[in-house]
Amino acid sequence: MRIRLVARLMVAILGRPRLWPVAVRQANRLAVPGWWRHPPFLPLPDRRYAGFRTLTQYGDSEHEPDVADVLVWLTWCAEMERGI
């Protein structure tokens, strides 16, 4: 994940306060252990895992996730947590 994508995601999520808790939980679940010890010091998922997920969604392991798709996924995660 590029820093630019992370910044766009953060801006998009900041505009949706209902997604803040689920975004923090998902970032915590997906982050590489010890992420705070290595640059860029962000809770990013493992590159292999992210590549697998984008391969299964977009057919290309190098494709960056679309911000809209991440927001839909976070909304789905929130609904699943609430049992909807």
Phi and psi restraints in degrees (range 20) as a CNS / XPLOR table:
assign (resid 1 and name C) (resid 2 and name N)
       (resid 2 and name CA) (resid 2 and name C) 1.0 -84.6 20.0 2
assign (resid 2 and name N) (resid 2 and name CA)
       (resid 2 and name C) (resid 3 and name N) 1.0 153.8 20.0 2
assign (resid 2 and name C) (resid 3 and name N)
       (resid 3 and name CA) (resid 3 and name C) 1.0 -60.5 20.0 2
assign (resid 3 and name N) (resid 3 and name CA)
       (resid 3 and name C) (resid 4 and name N) 1.0 -36.4 20.0 2
assign (resid 3 and name C) (resid 4 and name N)
       (resid 4 and name CA) (resid 4 and name C) 1.0 -60.8 20.0 2
assign (resid 4 and name N) (resid 4 and name CA)
       (resid 4 and name C) (resid 5 and name N) 1.0 -42.6 20.0 2
assign (resid 4 and name C) (resid 5 and name N)
       (resid 5 and name CA) (resid 5 and name C) 1.0 -64.6 20.0 2
assign (resid 5 and name N) (resid 5 and name CA)
       (resid 5 and name C) (resid 6 and name N) 1.0 -43.4 20.0 2
assign (resid 5 and name C) (resid 6 and name N)
       (resid 6 and name CA) (resid 6 and name C) 1.0 -59.7 20.0 2
assign (resid 6 and name N) (resid 6 and name CA)
       (resid 6 and name C) (resid 7 and name N) 1.0 -42.2 20.0 2
assign (resid 6 and name C) (resid 7 and name N)
       (resid 7 and name CA) (resid 7 and name C) 1.0 -63.3 20.0 2
assign (resid 7 and name N) (resid 7 and name CA)
       (resid 7 and name C) (resid 8 and name N) 1.0 -43.4 20.0 2
assign (resid 7 and name C) (resid 8 and name N)
       (resid 8 and name CA) (resid 8 and name C) 1.0 -63.0 20.0 2
assign (resid 8 and name N) (resid 8 and name CA)
       (resid 8 and name C) (resid 9 and name N) 1.0 -40.7 20.0 2
assign (resid 8 and name C) (resid 9 and name N)
       (resid 9 and name CA) (resid 9 and name C) 1.0 -63.7 20.0 2
assign (resid 9 and name N) (resid 9 and name CA)
       (resid 9 and name C) (resid 10 and name N) 1.0 -42.6 20.0 2
assign (resid 9 and name C) (resid 10 and name N)
       (resid 10 and name CA) (resid 10 and name C) 1.0 -63.0 20.0 2
assign (resid 10 and name N) (resid 10 and name CA)
       (resid 10 and name C) (resid 11 and name N) 1.0 -42.5 20.0 2
assign (resid 10 and name C) (resid 11 and name N)
       (resid 11 and name CA) (resid 11 and name C) 1.0 -62.4 20.0 2
assign (resid 11 and name N) (resid 11 and name CA)
       (resid 11 and name C) (resid 12 and name N) 1.0 -44.3 20.0 2
assign (resid 11 and name C) (resid 12 and name N)
       (resid 12 and name CA) (resid 12 and name C) 1.0 -63.9 20.0 2
assign (resid 12 and name N) (resid 12 and name CA)
       (resid 12 and name C) (resid 13 and name N) 1.0 -40.4 20.0 2
assign (resid 12 and name C) (resid 13 and name N)
       (resid 13 and name CA) (resid 13 and name C) 1.0 -72.6 20.0 2
assign (resid 13 and name N) (resid 13 and name CA)
       (resid 13 and name C) (resid 14 and name N) 1.0 -36.3 20.0 2
assign (resid 13 and name C) (resid 14 and name N)
       (resid 14 and name CA) (resid 14 and name C) 1.0 -58.8 20.0 2
assign (resid 14 and name N) (resid 14 and name CA)
       (resid 14 and name C) (resid 15 and name N) 1.0 -30.4 20.0 2
assign (resid 14 and name C) (resid 15 and name N)
       (resid 15 and name CA) (resid 15 and name C) 1.0 -79.6 20.0 2
assign (resid 15 and name N) (resid 15 and name CA)
       (resid 15 and name C) (resid 16 and name N) 1.0 -0.4 20.0 2
assign (resid 15 and name C) (resid 16 and name N)
       (resid 16 and name CA) (resid 16 and name C) 1.0 -131.2 20.0 2
assign (resid 16 and name N) (resid 16 and name CA)
       (resid 16 and name C) (resid 17 and name N) 1.0 77.5 20.0 2
assign (resid 16 and name C) (resid 17 and name N)
       (resid 17 and name CA) (resid 17 and name C) 1.0 -54.3 20.0 2
assign (resid 17 and name N) (resid 17 and name CA)
       (resid 17 and name C) (resid 18 and name N) 1.0 -28.5 20.0 2
assign (resid 17 and name C) (resid 18 and name N)
       (resid 18 and name CA) (resid 18 and name C) 1.0 -64.4 20.0 2
assign (resid 18 and name N) (resid 18 and name CA)
       (resid 18 and name C) (resid 19 and name N) 1.0 -23.7 20.0 2
assign (resid 18 and name C) (resid 19 and name N)
       (resid 19 and name CA) (resid 19 and name C) 1.0 -90.7 20.0 2
assign (resid 19 and name N) (resid 19 and name CA)
       (resid 19 and name C) (resid 20 and name N) 1.0 -8.2 20.0 2
assign (resid 19 and name C) (resid 20 and name N)
       (resid 20 and name CA) (resid 20 and name C) 1.0 -55.8 20.0 2
assign (resid 20 and name N) (resid 20 and name CA)
       (resid 20 and name C) (resid 21 and name N) 1.0 -51.3 20.0 2
assign (resid 20 and name C) (resid 21 and name N)
       (resid 21 and name CA) (resid 21 and name C) 1.0 -61.2 20.0 2
assign (resid 21 and name N) (resid 21 and name CA)
       (resid 21 and name C) (resid 22 and name N) 1.0 -44.4 20.0 2
assign (resid 21 and name C) (resid 22 and name N)
       (resid 22 and name CA) (resid 22 and name C) 1.0 -68.7 20.0 2
assign (resid 22 and name N) (resid 22 and name CA)
       (resid 22 and name C) (resid 23 and name N) 1.0 -34.1 20.0 2
assign (resid 22 and name C) (resid 23 and name N)
       (resid 23 and name CA) (resid 23 and name C) 1.0 -65.1 20.0 2
assign (resid 23 and name N) (resid 23 and name CA)
       (resid 23 and name C) (resid 24 and name N) 1.0 -41.4 20.0 2
assign (resid 23 and name C) (resid 24 and name N)
       (resid 24 and name CA) (resid 24 and name C) 1.0 -64.9 20.0 2
assign (resid 24 and name N) (resid 24 and name CA)
       (resid 24 and name C) (resid 25 and name N) 1.0 -44.2 20.0 2
assign (resid 24 and name C) (resid 25 and name N)
       (resid 25 and name CA) (resid 25 and name C) 1.0 -62.4 20.0 2
assign (resid 25 and name N) (resid 25 and name CA)
       (resid 25 and name C) (resid 26 and name N) 1.0 -44.2 20.0 2
assign (resid 25 and name C) (resid 26 and name N)
       (resid 26 and name CA) (resid 26 and name C) 1.0 -67.9 20.0 2
assign (resid 26 and name N) (resid 26 and name CA)
       (resid 26 and name C) (resid 27 and name N) 1.0 -39.2 20.0 2
assign (resid 26 and name C) (resid 27 and name N)
       (resid 27 and name CA) (resid 27 and name C) 1.0 -61.1 20.0 2
assign (resid 27 and name N) (resid 27 and name CA)
       (resid 27 and name C) (resid 28 and name N) 1.0 -40.9 20.0 2
assign (resid 27 and name C) (resid 28 and name N)
       (resid 28 and name CA) (resid 28 and name C) 1.0 -64.9 20.0 2
assign (resid 28 and name N) (resid 28 and name CA)
       (resid 28 and name C) (resid 29 and name N) 1.0 -40.4 20.0 2
assign (resid 28 and name C) (resid 29 and name N)
       (resid 29 and name CA) (resid 29 and name C) 1.0 -69.3 20.0 2
assign (resid 29 and name N) (resid 29 and name CA)
       (resid 29 and name C) (resid 30 and name N) 1.0 -36.1 20.0 2
assign (resid 29 and name C) (resid 30 and name N)
       (resid 30 and name CA) (resid 30 and name C) 1.0 -93.3 20.0 2
assign (resid 30 and name N) (resid 30 and name CA)
       (resid 30 and name C) (resid 31 and name N) 1.0 -14.9 20.0 2
assign (resid 30 and name C) (resid 31 and name N)
       (resid 31 and name CA) (resid 31 and name C) 1.0 -64.9 20.0 2
assign (resid 31 and name N) (resid 31 and name CA)
       (resid 31 and name C) (resid 32 and name N) 1.0 143.9 20.0 2
assign (resid 31 and name C) (resid 32 and name N)
       (resid 32 and name CA) (resid 32 and name C) 1.0 -64.7 20.0 2
assign (resid 32 and name N) (resid 32 and name CA)
       (resid 32 and name C) (resid 33 and name N) 1.0 133.7 20.0 2
assign (resid 32 and name C) (resid 33 and name N)
       (resid 33 and name CA) (resid 33 and name C) 1.0 -56.3 20.0 2
assign (resid 33 and name N) (resid 33 and name CA)
       (resid 33 and name C) (resid 34 and name N) 1.0 135.6 20.0 2
assign (resid 33 and name C) (resid 34 and name N)
       (resid 34 and name CA) (resid 34 and name C) 1.0 74.7 20.0 2
assign (resid 34 and name N) (resid 34 and name CA)
       (resid 34 and name C) (resid 35 and name N) 1.0 24.5 20.0 2
assign (resid 34 and name C) (resid 35 and name N)
       (resid 35 and name CA) (resid 35 and name C) 1.0 -57.4 20.0 2
assign (resid 35 and name N) (resid 35 and name CA)
       (resid 35 and name C) (resid 36 and name N) 1.0 -27.3 20.0 2
assign (resid 35 and name C) (resid 36 and name N)
       (resid 36 and name CA) (resid 36 and name C) 1.0 -73.5 20.0 2
assign (resid 36 and name N) (resid 36 and name CA)
       (resid 36 and name C) (resid 37 and name N) 1.0 -8.9 20.0 2
assign (resid 36 and name C) (resid 37 and name N)
       (resid 37 and name CA) (resid 37 and name C) 1.0 -91.6 20.0 2
assign (resid 37 and name N) (resid 37 and name CA)
       (resid 37 and name C) (resid 38 and name N) 1.0 -11.4 20.0 2
assign (resid 37 and name C) (resid 38 and name N)
       (resid 38 and name CA) (resid 38 and name C) 1.0 -130.0 20.0 2
assign (resid 38 and name N) (resid 38 and name CA)
       (resid 38 and name C) (resid 39 and name N) 1.0 140.8 20.0 2
assign (resid 38 and name C) (resid 39 and name N)
       (resid 39 and name CA) (resid 39 and name C) 1.0 -59.4 20.0 2
assign (resid 39 and name N) (resid 39 and name CA)
       (resid 39 and name C) (resid 40 and name N) 1.0 144.1 20.0 2
assign (resid 39 and name C) (resid 40 and name N)
       (resid 40 and name CA) (resid 40 and name C) 1.0 -89.5 20.0 2
assign (resid 40 and name N) (resid 40 and name CA)
       (resid 40 and name C) (resid 41 and name N) 1.0 18.8 20.0 2
assign (resid 40 and name C) (resid 41 and name N)
       (resid 41 and name CA) (resid 41 and name C) 1.0 58.2 20.0 2
assign (resid 41 and name N) (resid 41 and name CA)
       (resid 41 and name C) (resid 42 and name N) 1.0 41.6 20.0 2
assign (resid 41 and name C) (resid 42 and name N)
       (resid 42 and name CA) (resid 42 and name C) 1.0 -127.2 20.0 2
assign (resid 42 and name N) (resid 42 and name CA)
       (resid 42 and name C) (resid 43 and name N) 1.0 147.5 20.0 2
assign (resid 42 and name C) (resid 43 and name N)
       (resid 43 and name CA) (resid 43 and name C) 1.0 -77.0 20.0 2
assign (resid 43 and name N) (resid 43 and name CA)
       (resid 43 and name C) (resid 44 and name N) 1.0 73.1 20.0 2
assign (resid 43 and name C) (resid 44 and name N)
       (resid 44 and name CA) (resid 44 and name C) 1.0 -94.0 20.0 2
assign (resid 44 and name N) (resid 44 and name CA)
       (resid 44 and name C) (resid 45 and name N) 1.0 151.3 20.0 2
assign (resid 44 and name C) (resid 45 and name N)
       (resid 45 and name CA) (resid 45 and name C) 1.0 -72.4 20.0 2
assign (resid 45 and name N) (resid 45 and name CA)
       (resid 45 and name C) (resid 46 and name N) 1.0 161.3 20.0 2
assign (resid 45 and name C) (resid 46 and name N)
       (resid 46 and name CA) (resid 46 and name C) 1.0 -57.7 20.0 2
assign (resid 46 and name N) (resid 46 and name CA)
       (resid 46 and name C) (resid 47 and name N) 1.0 138.6 20.0 2
assign (resid 46 and name C) (resid 47 and name N)
       (resid 47 and name CA) (resid 47 and name C) 1.0 -59.1 20.0 2
assign (resid 47 and name N) (resid 47 and name CA)
       (resid 47 and name C) (resid 48 and name N) 1.0 -38.4 20.0 2
assign (resid 47 and name C) (resid 48 and name N)
       (resid 48 and name CA) (resid 48 and name C) 1.0 -66.4 20.0 2
assign (resid 48 and name N) (resid 48 and name CA)
       (resid 48 and name C) (resid 49 and name N) 1.0 -41.5 20.0 2
assign (resid 48 and name C) (resid 49 and name N)
       (resid 49 and name CA) (resid 49 and name C) 1.0 -64.8 20.0 2
assign (resid 49 and name N) (resid 49 and name CA)
       (resid 49 and name C) (resid 50 and name N) 1.0 -46.4 20.0 2
assign (resid 49 and name C) (resid 50 and name N)
       (resid 50 and name CA) (resid 50 and name C) 1.0 -61.3 20.0 2
assign (resid 50 and name N) (resid 50 and name CA)
       (resid 50 and name C) (resid 51 and name N) 1.0 -40.5 20.0 2
assign (resid 50 and name C) (resid 51 and name N)
       (resid 51 and name CA) (resid 51 and name C) 1.0 -63.2 20.0 2
assign (resid 51 and name N) (resid 51 and name CA)
       (resid 51 and name C) (resid 52 and name N) 1.0 -41.5 20.0 2
assign (resid 51 and name C) (resid 52 and name N)
       (resid 52 and name CA) (resid 52 and name C) 1.0 -62.4 20.0 2
assign (resid 52 and name N) (resid 52 and name CA)
       (resid 52 and name C) (resid 53 and name N) 1.0 -45.2 20.0 2
assign (resid 52 and name C) (resid 53 and name N)
       (resid 53 and name CA) (resid 53 and name C) 1.0 -64.4 20.0 2
assign (resid 53 and name N) (resid 53 and name CA)
       (resid 53 and name C) (resid 54 and name N) 1.0 -40.7 20.0 2
assign (resid 53 and name C) (resid 54 and name N)
       (resid 54 and name CA) (resid 54 and name C) 1.0 -73.0 20.0 2
assign (resid 54 and name N) (resid 54 and name CA)
       (resid 54 and name C) (resid 55 and name N) 1.0 -30.7 20.0 2
assign (resid 54 and name C) (resid 55 and name N)
       (resid 55 and name CA) (resid 55 and name C) 1.0 -63.6 20.0 2
assign (resid 55 and name N) (resid 55 and name CA)
       (resid 55 and name C) (resid 56 and name N) 1.0 -44.1 20.0 2
assign (resid 55 and name C) (resid 56 and name N)
       (resid 56 and name CA) (resid 56 and name C) 1.0 -71.8 20.0 2
assign (resid 56 and name N) (resid 56 and name CA)
       (resid 56 and name C) (resid 57 and name N) 1.0 -27.1 20.0 2
assign (resid 56 and name C) (resid 57 and name N)
       (resid 57 and name CA) (resid 57 and name C) 1.0 -90.1 20.0 2
assign (resid 57 and name N) (resid 57 and name CA)
       (resid 57 and name C) (resid 58 and name N) 1.0 -43.1 20.0 2
assign (resid 57 and name C) (resid 58 and name N)
       (resid 58 and name CA) (resid 58 and name C) 1.0 -110.6 20.0 2
assign (resid 58 and name N) (resid 58 and name CA)
       (resid 58 and name C) (resid 59 and name N) 1.0 -8.0 20.0 2
assign (resid 58 and name C) (resid 59 and name N)
       (resid 59 and name CA) (resid 59 and name C) 1.0 80.4 20.0 2
assign (resid 59 and name N) (resid 59 and name CA)
       (resid 59 and name C) (resid 60 and name N) 1.0 11.8 20.0 2
assign (resid 59 and name C) (resid 60 and name N)
       (resid 60 and name CA) (resid 60 and name C) 1.0 -149.7 20.0 2
assign (resid 60 and name N) (resid 60 and name CA)
       (resid 60 and name C) (resid 61 and name N) 1.0 119.3 20.0 2
assign (resid 60 and name C) (resid 61 and name N)
       (resid 61 and name CA) (resid 61 and name C) 1.0 -70.4 20.0 2
assign (resid 61 and name N) (resid 61 and name CA)
       (resid 61 and name C) (resid 62 and name N) 1.0 -13.6 20.0 2
assign (resid 61 and name C) (resid 62 and name N)
       (resid 62 and name CA) (resid 62 and name C) 1.0 -95.7 20.0 2
assign (resid 62 and name N) (resid 62 and name CA)
       (resid 62 and name C) (resid 63 and name N) 1.0 -6.8 20.0 2
assign (resid 62 and name C) (resid 63 and name N)
       (resid 63 and name CA) (resid 63 and name C) 1.0 -69.1 20.0 2
assign (resid 63 and name N) (resid 63 and name CA)
       (resid 63 and name C) (resid 64 and name N) 1.0 131.5 20.0 2
assign (resid 63 and name C) (resid 64 and name N)
       (resid 64 and name CA) (resid 64 and name C) 1.0 -81.6 20.0 2
assign (resid 64 and name N) (resid 64 and name CA)
       (resid 64 and name C) (resid 65 and name N) 1.0 142.0 20.0 2
assign (resid 64 and name C) (resid 65 and name N)
       (resid 65 and name CA) (resid 65 and name C) 1.0 -61.3 20.0 2
assign (resid 65 and name N) (resid 65 and name CA)
       (resid 65 and name C) (resid 66 and name N) 1.0 144.7 20.0 2
assign (resid 65 and name C) (resid 66 and name N)
       (resid 66 and name CA) (resid 66 and name C) 1.0 -78.1 20.0 2
assign (resid 66 and name N) (resid 66 and name CA)
       (resid 66 and name C) (resid 67 and name N) 1.0 139.4 20.0 2
assign (resid 66 and name C) (resid 67 and name N)
       (resid 67 and name CA) (resid 67 and name C) 1.0 -56.7 20.0 2
assign (resid 67 and name N) (resid 67 and name CA)
       (resid 67 and name C) (resid 68 and name N) 1.0 -42.8 20.0 2
assign (resid 67 and name C) (resid 68 and name N)
       (resid 68 and name CA) (resid 68 and name C) 1.0 -60.6 20.0 2
assign (resid 68 and name N) (resid 68 and name CA)
       (resid 68 and name C) (resid 69 and name N) 1.0 -39.1 20.0 2
assign (resid 68 and name C) (resid 69 and name N)
       (resid 69 and name CA) (resid 69 and name C) 1.0 -65.5 20.0 2
assign (resid 69 and name N) (resid 69 and name CA)
       (resid 69 and name C) (resid 70 and name N) 1.0 -38.7 20.0 2
assign (resid 69 and name C) (resid 70 and name N)
       (resid 70 and name CA) (resid 70 and name C) 1.0 -66.0 20.0 2
assign (resid 70 and name N) (resid 70 and name CA)
       (resid 70 and name C) (resid 71 and name N) 1.0 -40.0 20.0 2
assign (resid 70 and name C) (resid 71 and name N)
       (resid 71 and name CA) (resid 71 and name C) 1.0 -64.6 20.0 2
assign (resid 71 and name N) (resid 71 and name CA)
       (resid 71 and name C) (resid 72 and name N) 1.0 -40.4 20.0 2
assign (resid 71 and name C) (resid 72 and name N)
       (resid 72 and name CA) (resid 72 and name C) 1.0 -63.0 20.0 2
assign (resid 72 and name N) (resid 72 and name CA)
       (resid 72 and name C) (resid 73 and name N) 1.0 -42.9 20.0 2
assign (resid 72 and name C) (resid 73 and name N)
       (resid 73 and name CA) (resid 73 and name C) 1.0 -63.2 20.0 2
assign (resid 73 and name N) (resid 73 and name CA)
       (resid 73 and name C) (resid 74 and name N) 1.0 -43.4 20.0 2
assign (resid 73 and name C) (resid 74 and name N)
       (resid 74 and name CA) (resid 74 and name C) 1.0 -64.5 20.0 2
assign (resid 74 and name N) (resid 74 and name CA)
       (resid 74 and name C) (resid 75 and name N) 1.0 -37.7 20.0 2
assign (resid 74 and name C) (resid 75 and name N)
       (resid 75 and name CA) (resid 75 and name C) 1.0 -63.1 20.0 2
assign (resid 75 and name N) (resid 75 and name CA)
       (resid 75 and name C) (resid 76 and name N) 1.0 -43.3 20.0 2
assign (resid 75 and name C) (resid 76 and name N)
       (resid 76 and name CA) (resid 76 and name C) 1.0 -61.8 20.0 2
assign (resid 76 and name N) (resid 76 and name CA)
       (resid 76 and name C) (resid 77 and name N) 1.0 -44.0 20.0 2
assign (resid 76 and name C) (resid 77 and name N)
       (resid 77 and name CA) (resid 77 and name C) 1.0 -59.0 20.0 2
assign (resid 77 and name N) (resid 77 and name CA)
       (resid 77 and name C) (resid 78 and name N) 1.0 -44.0 20.0 2
assign (resid 77 and name C) (resid 78 and name N)
       (resid 78 and name CA) (resid 78 and name C) 1.0 -62.2 20.0 2
assign (resid 78 and name N) (resid 78 and name CA)
       (resid 78 and name C) (resid 79 and name N) 1.0 -42.2 20.0 2
assign (resid 78 and name C) (resid 79 and name N)
       (resid 79 and name CA) (resid 79 and name C) 1.0 -64.3 20.0 2
assign (resid 79 and name N) (resid 79 and name CA)
       (resid 79 and name C) (resid 80 and name N) 1.0 -40.8 20.0 2
assign (resid 79 and name C) (resid 80 and name N)
       (resid 80 and name CA) (resid 80 and name C) 1.0 -65.5 20.0 2
assign (resid 80 and name N) (resid 80 and name CA)
       (resid 80 and name C) (resid 81 and name N) 1.0 -38.2 20.0 2
assign (resid 80 and name C) (resid 81 and name N)
       (resid 81 and name CA) (resid 81 and name C) 1.0 -64.3 20.0 2
assign (resid 81 and name N) (resid 81 and name CA)
       (resid 81 and name C) (resid 82 and name N) 1.0 -34.5 20.0 2
assign (resid 81 and name C) (resid 82 and name N)
       (resid 82 and name CA) (resid 82 and name C) 1.0 -82.5 20.0 2
assign (resid 82 and name N) (resid 82 and name CA)
       (resid 82 and name C) (resid 83 and name N) 1.0 -9.9 20.0 2
assign (resid 82 and name C) (resid 83 and name N)
       (resid 83 and name CA) (resid 83 and name C) 1.0 80.1 20.0 2
assign (resid 83 and name N) (resid 83 and name CA)
       (resid 83 and name C) (resid 84 and name N) 1.0 26.5 20.0 2
